[in-house]
């Protein structure tokens, strides 16, 4: 029996995933939680073969949860399923230890294929992601400016692009206003942009954080 933990903060998404998994060729036992803290509790207390993990989680983002899971249980396979396009997060989650990355726009049969590969001890890399990985190896200097941001900087960038103020971001991430302001300054420096308005335009032009 394949034991899969679904981690997503939207109940309707979890229900949809459970319906898709009901078509899996082997017998599946499914658990579900709606936030990062719950995911870590389940991973520590349960026995799972695979975690289906969303990136956008309340209180603690999925990338942080992924890194914690891999620190505590490096052998546990994690397949990230996110609304964000591959060019934004896929490389980051693979480098953090995920076995694969899919967008929520993927067809159900693609998810089944990815789970089958990951459950079998393999990675799931789409052709587009494989090409991007190869491109980064061939020409690391040719990356887009936002690809040079740290994980936390990218998270703050996304919140700025959504229209949140520094104070709102500080509250959401449990950081000080000064710390968020420092992240904002680093983001502007690394991207070569000058203002929040330019950050928002960059995000729109490059189809980020949709």
C-alpha positions, 0 to 999 in steps of 0.5 A: 500500500502506498501512503500519501500525505496531502499538504494543501490549505484548500479543502477543495484541492485536497478533495480533488487530489483524493479523487484523482488518487482513487484512480491510482493503480495500486491501493493508496492510504491518504492523509491530509493537512492544511498547513506546514505545522500539521505537515511536520507533525504528520511526518514526525508521527506517521509513516508515509511514502510520499508527501504531496506538498503545496508551496503556498501555505499559511504561517510557514511556506512550503519551501521551508517545510520541504527543507525541514522534512528533508533535514529530518527524513531525507529518505522521504519523497516529496512531490511539490504541487503548486499554482506557480509556474515551473520557471519560478519555483521548480529549480528551487524545490529540486535543489531543496530536495524535492523529487519533482514539481508539478503545477496545479494546471497539470492533467490528472494523468500527469500527476498519476505518472509523477506519483508513480515515478516518485513512489518508485524511487525516481525523480519526476522532471518535465521536459521543460524543467530538464531543459532549464536545468541544462541551460543553467549548467551551460550558462549560469550567468544567463539567469533572469534577475529574480532567479538570483534572489534567495528563497526568502527574498523571492517570498517577500518579492511575491508579497510586494508584488501582491500589493502588501505593505512592508508592515503587512509583510512583517506581520504575515512572516513574523519578521520585524519591519526593519528586516522586511525593509532589508529584504526589499532593499536586497531585492531592488539591488539584485533585480536592478529595479527602483520601486515597488511599482517596478517590482509589480510590473516586473512580476506581471511582465514575467508572469510571476506569482500568478 
